[in-house]
Amino acid sequence: MDQLVNIYKSMPWLGRRSIRLVDQSCEMVLFETLRSLGFELYILEGEQMKTEQDFFCIAKTTFGFPDNFGNTWDDFYRFFGDHVLEREGYFAILWRDTHLVLQENPELLLFADFVLRESIVAANAISAAYYDDAIKFFRFREYNEGDRVFFSEKYLDEETIREYQKHFLQIELFLLGHGKGFERRP
């Protein structure tokens, strides 16, 4: 497990779009195909997301964030990054009922999608050693006396990237829904 899986080869019906809007009626086909490719799946339940706080609560449960997760976008980005970069393997996030989130709170969907996608691109780039595509900054922990954790920013250099490459990682995001835009099916 040390190379990227070409999901388009197994699922050409997805097309080559970076934003994967998939008809929710095809969820089981997507689920089974990703499982057969070795992906661990995370399911975000969009039906229950009306506000940012709903999103944070569901994300905390889905991704296993610790109790000190603060329900802010900064914390989401930091904890998701920590959660992702400490893992190894193939991961897929299936966000169900995104059409409902789009109707209820389009800004939430757009912003959460952006933050997730930014984290995923960074993790995939680091894992695959795409130095030019890797993010410029990476949050890392500095421990001070006591158990307080401080976060600061550090430039990604080749040595830092190699350290994180010890654990291969590929993450994919799929937005599942019904209606206009969610026409992709096998």
C-alpha positions, 0 to 999 in steps of 0.5 A: 500500500504505497501508491495512489489508487486510480479511482477513475479506472474502477469508476469511469462514470465519475468523470475527471472532475475534482468535485465529485457530485454523485447521485445518492441512489448509487451510494451502495455501488460507490461504497462497495467499489471503494471498499474493494479498492481498500478504502476505509469509509467515513460517512458525514450525514448531511440530512442533520446539518442545518448550521455550522454547529451541526457540521462540527458535531457530526464531524467530531463524531465521524472523524473521532476528534478529541473532546477539546475540539472547539467547534470552530473552522480553525479547530476543524482544519487543525484537528482534521489535519492532525487526524489525517496526517497521523493515519496511513492508508486509503480513506474516502469521505462520503457526504450524504444528502449534500443537496439538503445542506445546499438548500438549507445553508449553501455557505456551510456546504461551500465552506466545509467542502473547501476546508475538507478539500484543502486538507485532502489536497495537502495530505495527498500531495505530501504523501505522494511527494508532490513538493510543488503542490504541497501546502506552504504551511503545516500546523505542528505541535509544540509541547510546553511544560504541563499538558498544554498544546500549542500550535504554530506554523512551519514551512514544509521542507523536503525533510518534513515531507519525508517524515510524513511520507513514512505513512502513505495516505490517499483521501477522496471526497464524494458529495452525494445528493439528489437533483440537479448536479448530482447526475453521476451514476454507473 
